[in-house]
Amino acid sequence: MTSAGRGRLLVINWQDLENPLAGGAEVHLQENLKRLVATGFDVTLLCSNFDGGEPETRWEGVRIIRRGGRFDFNWRVPTLVRGLLKQEPMDLVIEDINKIPFYTPCYISVPVLAIVPHMFATTVFHEINFVLASYIYVSEFPLRWAYRRIPFCVISESTRDDLRSRGFTSEQVEVIHCGIDRDSYTVDPDVPKSEEPLVLYLGRLKKYKCVHHLIDAFARLPRGGRASRLVIVGDGDYRLHLERQVERLGLSERVRFTGFSSQADKLDDLRRAWVAVCPSLKEGWGLTNIEANACGTAVVAADVPGLRDSVRHDVTGRLYPHGDIARLEGDLEAILSDPPLREKYESGGRQWAAQFDWDTAAARLGELIDRVIAGTPQGTRT
């Protein structure tokens, strides 16, 4: 170990939190990194740049180096990493495998720890054109060979099982769930539920997130009940398609797109909603489900990898078969029209969310990093 406290870490991810395309993977990574800094690690984050981004900056004690762009960063990583390691020896390289792997074990001798929110696999074909999707899909094929001796940290049991199905051993993979900011995501008695039923989606507007399923299901509401509203918080390249869908279905007066939202507005929406919905095809965990639960809101999510880990069916909300619009509509109708059922999920959700916090997650990650730097066998823990 170097003189930098517990060790010097070089972390590689496609984006940092200031990038307009940042999402849950960046929240997960940087919430952990700032706590690792606070407990003695020296952390450098290497990521791609974006329009208006500074080449180098600092965030919560983390040194951030931005090079390249969205379409060439992975090609530049080998040269950038070797150059950084030559200038500044590191104790560990942490690769966040989020999109295309960087295959760091193939060209560096420093120990590597891989963090995996989730693997894309065939999901990518639902998001982008066939040629680019094929490139990303094929890029995952050498993973088993290149990372065969590398320890993994994953954020859900679903991702752990995915890696096992790809041939990685149980001893290589440790599950460390995401946390939440317990000081922010709370029930506020001064912020009551909205007077009329409010359905909430919070996240990026990407095709694979399947917000169009939610809009189709919402269009069927109510079945003779009270009028309801849908608020879609977030932005992305699928927004125009969704807005046109809303217009086509005659829902413009009942559906509101907010775009990116401030933290204060996000908390207000989570607390006022009657139910939060995550209809995505696949996720690493489903952090917004836990955040909604912590704010006293029931959730409905597709029964897919990641989301089935963050939602406890019929305890914190409901899971429905992905793409089953009728089932999604039925679950929404049940929660919106049945106060005792909704209160049951709200109570169960608060208890469930109380188990997760970033301090605990970062402490476990720090322990794992210590073991990897020391060369201690990892073992499997969940």
Backbone hydrogen bonds in HBPLUS format (Angstrom, degrees):
<---DONOR---> <-ACCEPTOR-->    atom                        ^
c    i                          cat <-CA-CA->   ^        H-A-AA   ^      H-
h    n   atom  resd res      DA  || num        DHA   H-A  angle D-A-AA Bond
n    s   type  num  typ     dist DA aas  dist angle  dist       angle   num
A0005-GLY N   A0003-SER O   2.85 MM   2  5.73 132.9  2.07 109.8  95.1     1
A0007-GLY N   A0004-ALA O   2.93 MM   3  5.33 145.7  2.05 147.2 140.4     2
A0006-ARG N   A0040-GLY O   2.97 MM  34  5.29 150.2  2.06 113.5 122.8     3
A0042-ASP N   A0007-GLY O   2.94 MM  35  6.24 167.7  1.95 156.4 160.4     4
A0091-ASP N   A0008-ARG O   2.87 MM  83  5.24 150.6  1.95 135.0 144.6     5
A0092-LEU N   A0008-ARG O   3.33 MM  84  6.72 144.4  2.46 160.9 164.0     6
A0009-LEU N   A0042-ASP O   2.73 MM  33  6.03 170.2  1.74 172.6 175.1     7
A0044-THR N   A0009-LEU O   2.92 MM  35  6.22 157.4  1.97 160.6 168.1     8
A0010-LEU N   A0092-LEU O   3.01 MM  82  6.42 163.9  2.04 158.5 163.8     9
A0094-ILE N   A0010-LEU O   2.78 MM  84  6.13 157.9  1.83 147.7 155.3    10
A0011-VAL N   A0044-THR O   2.74 MM  33  6.03 174.1  1.75 168.9 170.9    11
A0046-LEU N   A0011-VAL O   2.73 MM  35  6.07 167.8  1.75 171.3 173.6    12
A0012-ILE N   A0094-ILE O   2.83 MM  82  6.26 156.5  1.88 165.9 171.5    13
A0096-ASP N   A0012-ILE O   2.93 MM  84  6.02 173.6  1.94 169.2 171.2    14
A0013-ASN N   A0046-LEU O   3.11 MM  33  6.47 162.7  2.14 165.1 169.4    15
A0048-SER N   A0014-TRP O   3.01 MM  34  5.62 164.3  2.04 127.1 132.2    16
A0019-ASN N   A0016-ASP O   3.04 MM   3  5.64 155.9  2.10 118.3 125.5    17
A0022-ALA N   A0019-ASN O   2.92 MM   3  5.30 166.1  1.93 123.2 124.7    18
A0026-GLU N   A0023-GLY O   3.13 MM   3  5.57 126.9  2.42 108.0 120.1    19
A0027-VAL N   A0023-GLY O   3.18 MM   4  6.56 154.8  2.25 149.1 156.8    20
A0028-HIS N   A0024-GLY O   2.90 MM   4  6.10 169.4  1.91 154.2 156.5    21
A0029-LEU N   A0025-ALA O   3.01 MM   4  6.17 166.2  2.03 144.4 148.2    22
A0030-GLN N   A0026-GLU O   2.96 MM   4  6.00 173.1  1.97 151.2 153.1    23
A0031-GLU N   A0027-VAL O   2.96 MM   4  5.88 154.1  2.03 150.7 157.1    24
A0032-ASN N   A0028-HIS O   3.36 MM   4  6.46 152.1  2.44 140.5 147.1    25
A0033-LEU N   A0029-LEU O   2.91 MM   4  6.19 156.2  1.97 146.0 153.8    26
A0034-LYS N   A0030-GLN O   3.08 MM   4  6.07 170.2  2.09 145.9 147.0    27
A0035-ARG N   A0032-ASN O   3.15 MM   3  5.33 124.9  2.47 100.3 114.2    28
A0036-LEU N   A0032-ASN O   2.93 MM   4  6.22 144.4  2.06 149.5 160.7    29
A0036-LEU N   A0033-LEU O   3.10 MM   3  4.96 119.6  2.48  92.0 107.4    30
A0037-VAL N   A0033-LEU O   2.97 MM   4  6.28 154.0  2.04 153.1 159.3    31
A0038-ALA N   A0034-LYS O   3.22 MM   4  6.40 153.0  2.30 132.7 139.6    32
A0039-THR N   A0035-ARG O   3.13 MM   4  6.35 127.1  2.42 135.0 147.6    33
A0039-THR N   A0036-LEU O   3.18 MM   3  5.16 138.0  2.37  94.2 105.9    34
A0041-PHE N   A0036-LEU O   3.03 MM   5  5.57 163.5  2.06 149.0 144.4    35
A0040-GLY N   A0037-VAL O   3.12 MM   3  5.40 162.5  2.15 115.4 115.0    36
A0063-ARG N   A0043-VAL O   3.12 MM  20  6.36 161.9  2.16 161.8 156.1    37
A0045-LEU N   A0063-ARG O   2.69 MM  18  6.07 166.1  1.71 166.9 172.0    38
A0065-ILE N   A0045-LEU O   2.80 MM  20  6.10 166.9  1.82 164.1 167.6    39
A0047-CYS N   A0065-ILE O   2.96 MM  18  6.34 160.9  2.00 165.1 169.5    40
A0067-ARG N   A0047-CYS O   2.94 MM  20  6.39 155.4  2.00 156.1 160.7    41
A0049-ASN N   A0068-GLY O   3.00 MM  19  5.80 161.2  2.03 127.8 133.9    42
A0053-GLY N   A0050-PHE O   2.86 MM   3  5.23 163.9  1.89 138.9 138.3    43
A0066-ARG N   A0055-PRO O   2.74 MM  11  4.88 179.3  1.74 151.4 151.5    44
A0057-THR N   A0064-ILE O   2.98 MM   7  5.26 154.1  2.05 147.0 153.8    45
A0064-ILE N   A0057-THR O   2.83 MM   7  5.26 175.7  1.83 155.8 155.3    46
A0059-TRP N   A0062-VAL O   2.93 MM   3  5.13 155.1  1.99 141.0 149.1    47
A0062-VAL N   A0059-TRP O   2.79 MM   3  5.13 165.4  1.82 122.8 125.7    48
A0072-ASP N   A0069-GLY O   3.38 MM   3  5.59 152.3  2.46 104.8 112.1    49
A0073-PHE N   A0069-GLY O   3.02 MM   4  5.35 137.1  2.21 154.8 153.8    50
A0075-TRP N   A0072-ASP O   3.10 MM   3  5.38 126.7  2.40 104.1 117.7    51
A0076-ARG N   A0072-ASP O   3.20 MM   4  6.46 138.3  2.38 147.9 159.7    52
A0076-ARG N   A0073-PHE O   3.01 MM   3  5.16 131.4  2.25 101.4 114.9    53
A0077-VAL N   A0073-PHE O   3.03 MM   4  6.17 129.7  2.29 150.9 164.8    54
A0080-LEU N   A0076-ARG O   3.01 MM   4  6.14 167.4  2.03 160.2 164.0    55
A0081-VAL N   A0077-VAL O   2.75 MM   4  5.77 170.4  1.76 167.6 168.5    56
A0082-ARG N   A0078-PRO O   3.05 MM   4  6.14 168.2  2.06 148.0 151.7    57
A0083-GLY N   A0079-THR O   2.99 MM   4  6.08 156.6  2.05 145.1 151.9    58
A0084-LEU N   A0080-LEU O   2.94 MM   4  6.16 158.3  1.99 148.6 154.3    59
A0085-LEU N   A0081-VAL O   2.91 MM   4  6.09 164.6  1.93 156.0 160.0    60
A0086-LYS N   A0082-ARG O   3.05 MM   4  6.16 142.2  2.20 139.3 148.8    61
A0087-GLN N   A0083-GLY O   3.14 MM   4  6.38 149.2  2.23 143.1 150.8    62
A0088-GLU N   A0084-LEU O   2.71 MM   4  5.77 162.7  1.74 157.0 162.6    63
A0093-VAL N   A0111-PRO O   2.94 MM  18  6.26 165.5  1.96 160.6 165.5    64
A0113-LEU N   A0093-VAL O   2.94 MM  20  6.38 153.2  2.01 154.4 161.2    65
A0095-GLU N   A0113-LEU O   2.93 MM  18  6.31 151.0  2.02 150.3 159.7    66
A0115-ILE N   A0095-GLU O   2.87 MM  20  6.10 162.1  1.90 142.8 148.3    67
A0098-ASN N   A0096-ASP O   2.98 MM   2  5.72 116.3  2.39 112.2  95.5    68
A0097-ILE N   A0115-ILE O   2.78 MM  18  6.04 147.3  1.88 160.1 171.3    69
A0106-CYS N   A0103-TYR O   3.12 MM   3  5.84 159.7  2.17 120.5 126.5    70
A0107-TYR N   A0104-THR O   3.11 MM   3  5.76 163.5  2.14 122.9 126.8    71
A0114-ALA N   A0151-PRO O   3.07 MM  37  6.37 174.8  2.07 163.5 162.2    72
A0153-CYS N   A0114-ALA O   2.78 MM  39  6.20 152.4  1.85 159.9 166.8    73
A0116-VAL N   A0153-CYS O   2.92 MM  37  6.30 158.9  1.96 156.9 162.4    74
A0123-THR N   A0120-PHE O   3.02 MM   3  5.37 143.3  2.16 142.2 137.8    75
A0125-PHE N   A0122-THR O   3.09 MM   3  5.75 152.7  2.17 117.4 123.9    76
A0126-HIS N   A0123-THR O   2.94 MM   3  5.60 159.3  1.99 120.0 126.6    77
A0127-GLU N   A0124-VAL O   3.09 MM   3  5.25 160.5  2.13 106.8 112.9    78
A0128-ILE N   A0124-VAL O   3.32 MM   4  6.53 164.3  2.34 167.3 166.0    79
A0133-ALA N   A0129-ASN O   2.86 MM   4  5.93 162.1  1.89 160.2 166.1    80
A0134-SER N   A0130-PHE O   2.81 MM   4  5.83 152.9  1.88 143.8 150.8    81
A0135-TYR N   A0131-VAL O   3.12 MM   4  6.42 150.3  2.21 143.8 151.5    82
A0136-ILE N   A0132-LEU O   3.08 MM   4  6.43 160.4  2.12 152.3 156.0    83
A0137-TYR N   A0133-ALA O   2.82 MM   4  5.99 161.7  1.85 151.9 158.0    84
A0138-VAL N   A0134-SER O   2.85 MM   4  5.94 167.7  1.87 150.7 153.8    85
A0139-SER N   A0135-TYR O   3.04 MM   4  6.09 142.6  2.18 137.3 147.7    86
A0140-GLU N   A0137-TYR O   3.26 MM   3  5.75 156.4  2.32 108.4 114.9    87
A0141-PHE N   A0138-VAL O   2.99 MM   3  5.39 155.3  2.05 113.6 121.1    88
A0143-LEU N   A0140-GLU O   3.14 MM   3  5.46 159.9  2.19 115.8 121.3    89
A0145-TRP N   A0142-PRO O   3.11 MM   3  5.48 122.2  2.46 107.0 120.8    90
A0146-ALA N   A0142-PRO O   2.94 MM   4  6.07 176.4  1.94 171.4 171.2    91
A0147-TYR N   A0143-LEU O   2.95 MM   4  5.80 161.6  1.98 155.5 159.0    92
A0150-ILE N   A0147-TYR O   3.08 MM   3  5.01 168.8  2.09 111.1 113.7    93
A0152-PHE N   A0172-GLN O   2.67 MM  20  5.78 169.7  1.68 166.6 163.2    94
A0174-GLU N   A0152-PHE O   2.97 MM  22  6.22 155.5  2.03 142.9 150.1    95
A0154-VAL N   A0174-GLU O   2.92 MM  20  6.21 163.2  1.95 154.2 159.6    96
A0176-ILE N   A0154-VAL O   2.86 MM  22  6.16 165.7  1.88 172.3 175.0    97
A0160-ARG N   A0156-SER O   3.15 MM   4  6.45 155.9  2.21 143.5 150.6    98
A0161-ASP N   A0157-GLU O   2.89 MM   4  6.14 159.6  1.94 150.6 155.1    99
A0162-ASP N   A0158-SER O   2.95 MM   4  6.19 146.5  2.06 140.7 150.5   100
A0163-LEU N   A0159-THR O   2.99 MM   4  6.26 159.4  2.03 151.4 155.1   101
A0164-ARG N   A0160-ARG O   2.99 MM   4  6.29 155.3  2.06 148.1 155.5   102
A0165-SER N   A0161-ASP O   2.93 MM   4  6.15 151.0  2.02 143.5 151.1   103
A0166-ARG N   A0162-ASP O   3.17 MM   4  6.47 126.0  2.48 135.7 149.5   104
A0166-ARG N   A0163-LEU O   3.06 MM   3  5.03 136.9  2.25  95.2 107.8   105
A0168-PHE N   A0163-LEU O   3.17 MM   5  5.72 163.1  2.20 149.5 144.4   106
A0167-GLY N   A0164-ARG O   3.01 MM   3  5.21 161.6  2.05 108.1 113.1   107
A0172-GLN N   A0169-THR O   3.12 MM   3  5.46 149.7  2.22 105.8 114.5   108
A0173-VAL N   A0170-SER O   3.29 MM   3  5.63 151.8  2.37 108.3 115.4   109
A0175-VAL N   A0381-ARG O   3.25 MM 206  6.48 154.4  2.32 165.8 169.7   110
A0184-SER N   A0181-ASP O   3.09 MM   3  5.54 138.9  2.27 108.2 118.7   111
A0185-TYR N   A0181-ASP O   2.95 MM   4  6.07 172.3  1.95 175.1 172.6   112
A0191-VAL N   A0188-ASP O   2.87 MM   3  5.45 166.5  1.89 122.8 126.9   113
A0194-SER N   A0272-ARG O   3.07 MM  78  5.15 166.9  2.09 134.0 130.6   114
A0229-ARG N   A0197-PRO O   2.90 MM  32  6.32 155.2  1.96 155.9 163.3   115
A0274-TRP N   A0198-LEU O   2.83 MM  76  5.27 161.0  1.87 141.8 148.4   116
A0199-VAL N   A0229-ARG O   2.79 MM  30  6.09 171.3  1.80 161.6 164.4   117
A0231-VAL N   A0199-VAL O   2.91 MM  32  6.34 160.0  1.95 164.1 169.4   118
A0200-LEU N   A0275-VAL O   2.98 MM  75  6.32 155.7  2.04 154.0 160.1   119
A0277-VAL N   A0200-LEU O   2.83 MM  77  6.13 160.6  1.86 171.4 175.7   120
A0201-TYR N   A0231-VAL O   2.96 MM  30  6.36 159.4  2.00 163.5 165.6   121
A0233-VAL N   A0201-TYR O   2.79 MM  32  6.00 175.6  1.80 162.6 161.1   122
A0203-GLY N   A0233-VAL O   2.98 MM  30  6.37 165.4  2.00 165.5 167.6   123
A0205-LEU N   A0235-ASP O   3.03 MM  30  5.15 164.9  2.06 110.3 112.1   124
A0238-TYR N   A0205-LEU O   2.97 MM  33  5.33 149.3  2.06 163.0 156.1   125
A0209-LYS N   A0206-LYS O   3.05 MM   3  5.36 147.8  2.16 107.0 116.9   126
A0210-CYS N   A0207-LYS O   3.00 MM   3  5.66 162.1  2.04 118.4 124.1   127
A0281-LEU N   A0208-TYR O   2.96 MM  73  5.69 161.7  1.99 168.0 173.2   128
A0213-HIS N   A0210-CYS O   3.03 MM   3  5.48 145.3  2.16 107.1 116.1   129
A0214-LEU N   A0211-VAL O   3.03 MM   3  5.08 114.4  2.48  96.2 111.6   130
A0215-ILE N   A0211-VAL O   3.01 MM   4  6.41 156.7  2.07 152.6 158.9   131
A0216-ASP N   A0212-HIS O   3.06 MM   4  6.20 157.5  2.11 140.2 146.0   132
A0217-ALA N   A0213-HIS O   2.95 MM   4  6.22 158.9  2.00 150.3 156.1   133
A0218-PHE N   A0214-LEU O   2.78 MM   4  5.96 159.8  1.82 152.4 158.7   134
A0219-ALA N   A0215-ILE O   2.96 MM   4  6.10 145.0  2.09 143.8 152.3   135
A0220-ARG N   A0217-ALA O   3.11 MM   3  5.53 150.5  2.20 108.1 116.5   136
A0221-LEU N   A0218-PHE O   2.97 MM   3  5.32 158.1  2.02 111.9 119.1   137
A0230-LEU N   A0254-ARG O   2.93 MM  24  6.29 163.3  1.95 159.6 163.6   138
A0256-ARG N   A0230-LEU O   2.92 MM  26  6.42 156.7  1.98 159.1 166.9   139
A0232-ILE N   A0256-ARG O   2.84 MM  24  6.14 170.6  1.85 166.0 168.8   140
A0258-THR N   A0232-ILE O   3.05 MM  26  6.31 165.3  2.08 154.3 156.2   141
A0234-GLY N   A0259-GLY O   2.96 MM  25  4.60 139.7  2.13 116.8 119.1   142
A0239-ARG N   A0236-GLY O   3.22 MM   3  5.71 167.3  2.24 119.9 121.5   143
A0242-LEU N   A0238-TYR O   3.18 MM   4  6.47 157.8  2.23 150.8 157.1   144
A0243-GLU N   A0239-ARG O   2.85 MM   4  6.14 156.9  1.90 158.3 165.4   145
A0244-ARG N   A0240-LEU O   2.99 MM   4  6.20 154.6  2.06 147.8 154.3   146
A0245-GLN N   A0241-HIS O   2.98 MM   4  6.24 146.5  2.09 141.6 151.3   147
A0246-VAL N   A0242-LEU O   2.96 MM   4  6.26 156.4  2.02 149.9 155.3   148
A0247-GLU N   A0243-GLU O   3.06 MM   4  6.34 159.2  2.10 145.4 150.6   149
A0248-ARG N   A0244-ARG O   2.90 MM   4  6.07 160.2  1.94 147.3 153.1   150
A0249-LEU N   A0245-GLN O   3.03 MM   4  6.22 145.6  2.15 146.0 154.5   151
A0251-LEU N   A0246-VAL O   2.97 MM   5  5.20 174.3  1.97 156.7 154.8   152
A0250-GLY N   A0247-GLU O   3.07 MM   3  5.11 158.5  2.12 104.2 110.7   153
A0254-ARG N   A0251-LEU O   2.83 MM   3  5.29 149.1  1.93 117.2 127.3   154
A0255-VAL N   A0251-LEU O   2.95 MM   4  5.93 131.6  2.19 161.7 174.2   155
A0266-LYS N   A0262-SER O   2.84 MM   4  6.03 156.6  1.89 152.0 159.4   156
A0267-LEU N   A0263-GLN O   2.97 MM   4  6.18 162.2  2.00 150.9 154.4   157
A0268-ASP N   A0264-ALA O   3.03 MM   4  6.25 155.8  2.09 143.7 150.8   158
A0269-ASP N   A0265-ASP O   2.91 MM   4  6.16 159.2  1.95 150.7 155.5   159
A0270-LEU N   A0266-LYS O   2.96 MM   4  6.22 161.6  2.00 151.5 156.6   160
A0271-ARG N   A0267-LEU O   3.00 MM   4  6.16 153.2  2.07 148.5 155.1   161
A0272-ARG N   A0268-ASP O   2.99 MM   4  6.09 153.7  2.06 148.6 155.7   162
A0273-ALA N   A0269-ASP O   3.02 MM   4  5.94 140.2  2.19 146.7 154.5   163
A0276-ALA N   A0298-ALA O   2.94 MM  22  6.37 159.5  1.98 151.7 156.2   164
A0300-VAL N   A0276-ALA O   2.88 MM  24  6.33 147.6  1.98 156.3 163.4   165
A0278-CYS N   A0300-VAL O   2.89 MM  22  6.39 152.6  1.97 152.5 161.1   166
A0302-ALA N   A0278-CYS O   3.05 MM  24  6.58 149.5  2.15 157.3 155.6   167
A0283-GLU N   A0305-PRO O   3.17 MM  22  6.22 167.6  2.18 155.2 157.4   168
A0289-ASN N   A0286-GLY O   3.02 MM   3  5.59 143.1  2.16 113.5 123.5   169
A0290-ILE N   A0287-LEU O   3.09 MM   3  5.41 119.1  2.48 104.7 118.0   170
A0291-GLU N   A0287-LEU O   3.03 MM   4  6.35 160.5  2.07 153.2 159.4   171
A0292-ALA N   A0288-THR O   2.88 MM   4  5.95 157.1  1.94 141.8 147.5   172
A0293-ASN N   A0289-ASN O   3.00 MM   4  6.23 161.7  2.04 145.0 150.1   173
A0294-ALA N   A0290-ILE O   2.90 MM   4  6.12 157.5  1.95 149.2 155.2   174
A0295-CYS N   A0291-GLU O   3.12 MM   4  6.36 136.2  2.33 138.3 149.4   175
A0295-CYS N   A0292-ALA O   3.04 MM   3  5.11 129.1  2.31  97.0 110.9   176
A0297-THR N   A0292-ALA O   2.96 MM   5  5.20 149.3  2.05 136.1 139.2   177
A0296-GLY N   A0293-ASN O   2.93 MM   3  5.08 159.4  1.97 110.3 114.0   178
A0299-VAL N   A0316-THR O   3.34 MM  17  6.57 153.3  2.42 136.9 144.2   179
A0318-ARG N   A0299-VAL O   2.95 MM  19  6.55 146.9  2.06 146.1 155.4   180
A0301-ALA N   A0318-ARG O   2.96 MM  17  6.48 157.4  2.01 158.8 166.1   181
A0320-TYR N   A0301-ALA O   3.05 MM  19  6.46 148.1  2.15 146.5 155.6   182
A0304-VAL N   A0302-ALA O   2.92 MM   2  5.61 127.0  2.20 109.2  93.3   183
A0303-ASP N   A0320-TYR O   2.78 MM  17  5.39 152.8  1.85 153.4 150.7   184
A0308-ARG N   A0304-VAL O   3.02 MM   4  5.77 156.9  2.07 173.4 170.1   185
A0309-ASP N   A0306-GLY O   3.04 MM   3  5.16 146.2  2.16  99.3 109.8   186
A0310-SER N   A0306-GLY O   3.24 MM   4  6.61 141.0  2.40 143.8 153.7   187
A0311-VAL N   A0307-LEU O   3.08 MM   4  6.10 129.8  2.34 147.3 157.8   188
A0315-VAL N   A0312-ARG O   2.96 MM   3  5.36 153.6  2.03 138.7 135.6   189
A0316-THR N   A0312-ARG O   2.95 MM   4  5.37 168.3  1.96 149.9 153.3   190
A0314-ASP N   A0317-GLY O   2.66 MM   3  5.25 143.1  1.79 158.6 165.8   191
A0324-ASP N   A0321-PRO O   3.00 MM   3  5.60 160.4  2.04 145.6 145.4   192
A0328-LEU N   A0324-ASP O   2.97 MM   4  6.26 160.6  2.01 153.6 159.5   193
A0329-GLU N   A0325-ILE O   2.86 MM   4  6.06 163.5  1.88 152.1 156.6   194
A0330-GLY N   A0326-ALA O   2.92 MM   4  6.09 153.5  1.99 142.2 149.9   195
A0331-ASP N   A0327-ARG O   2.91 MM   4  6.17 154.7  1.98 150.5 156.6   196
A0332-LEU N   A0328-LEU O   2.99 MM   4  6.23 159.9  2.03 151.5 156.9   197
A0333-GLU N   A0329-GLU O   2.92 MM   4  6.09 164.5  1.94 150.4 155.0   198
A0334-ALA N   A0330-GLY O   2.95 MM   4  6.11 156.0  2.01 144.4 150.8   199
A0335-ILE N   A0331-ASP O   3.12 MM   4  6.31 164.9  2.14 148.5 151.5   200
A0336-LEU N   A0332-LEU O   2.89 MM   4  6.02 165.0  1.91 157.2 161.9   201
A0337-SER N   A0333-GLU O   2.99 MM   4  5.89 145.3  2.12 143.5 151.3   202
A0342-ARG N   A0338-ASP O   3.00 MM   4  6.27 163.1  2.03 159.0 164.5   203
A0343-GLU N   A0339-PRO O   2.85 MM   4  6.03 161.6  1.88 158.0 162.9   204
A0344-LYS N   A0340-PRO O   2.96 MM   4  6.14 145.7  2.08 140.7 149.9   205
A0345-TYR N   A0341-LEU O   3.11 MM   4  6.46 157.7  2.16 151.3 155.6   206
A0346-GLU N   A0342-ARG O   2.90 MM   4  6.15 153.0  1.98 148.8 157.3   207
A0347-SER N   A0343-GLU O   2.96 MM   4  6.10 160.4  2.00 146.7 150.9   208
A0348-GLY N   A0344-LYS O   2.93 MM   4  6.12 167.2  1.95 149.8 154.0   209
A0349-GLY N   A0345-TYR O   2.77 MM   4  5.75 149.6  1.86 140.7 149.6   210
A0350-ARG N   A0346-GLU O   3.08 MM   4  6.27 154.7  2.15 142.3 147.8   211
A0351-GLN N   A0347-SER O   3.20 MM   4  6.50 161.8  2.24 151.1 155.2   212
A0352-TRP N   A0348-GLY O   3.00 MM   4  6.14 155.5  2.06 145.3 152.4   213
A0353-ALA N   A0349-GLY O   2.86 MM   4  6.00 168.3  1.88 155.6 158.3   214
A0354-ALA N   A0350-ARG O   3.16 MM   4  6.20 138.6  2.34 138.9 148.5   215
A0355-GLN N   A0352-TRP O   3.22 MM   3  5.93 167.6  2.24 117.5 121.3   216
A0356-PHE N   A0353-ALA O   3.12 MM   3  5.75 170.9  2.13 122.6 125.4   217
A0361-ALA N   A0357-ASP O   3.23 MM   4  6.52 164.2  2.26 148.4 153.2   218
A0362-ALA N   A0358-TRP O   2.82 MM   4  5.92 169.4  1.83 156.1 158.5   219
A0363-ALA N   A0359-ASP O   2.97 MM   4  6.06 151.1  2.05 141.5 149.7   220
A0364-ARG N   A0360-THR O   3.07 MM   4  6.32 159.9  2.11 150.5 154.8   221
A0365-LEU N   A0361-ALA O   2.96 MM   4  6.25 156.9  2.02 147.6 154.8   222
A0366-GLY N   A0362-ALA O   2.78 MM   4  5.95 156.5  1.84 147.3 154.0   223
A0367-GLU N   A0363-ALA O   3.03 MM   4  6.29 153.0  2.10 144.6 151.2   224
A0368-LEU N   A0364-ARG O   3.00 MM   4  6.28 155.2  2.07 146.6 153.3   225
A0369-ILE N   A0365-LEU O   2.87 MM   4  6.16 158.2  1.91 153.1 159.1   226
A0370-ASP N   A0366-GLY O   2.93 MM   4  6.19 158.6  1.98 148.8 154.3   227
A0371-ARG N   A0367-GLU O   3.10 MM   4  6.37 155.8  2.16 145.1 151.0   228
A0372-VAL N   A0368-LEU O   2.96 MM   4  6.26 156.7  2.01 151.3 157.9   229
A0373-ILE N   A0369-ILE O   2.91 MM   4  6.10 168.0  1.93 158.9 161.6   230
A0374-ALA N   A0370-ASP O   2.99 MM   4  6.12 153.5  2.06 143.3 151.0   231
A0375-GLY N   A0371-ARG O   2.92 MM   4  5.99 113.3  2.38 133.9 150.2   232
A0376-THR N   A0371-ARG O   2.82 MM   5  4.96 149.4  1.91 153.5 152.8   233
A0375-GLY N   A0372-VAL O   3.08 MM   3  4.95 145.3  2.21  95.1 105.7   234
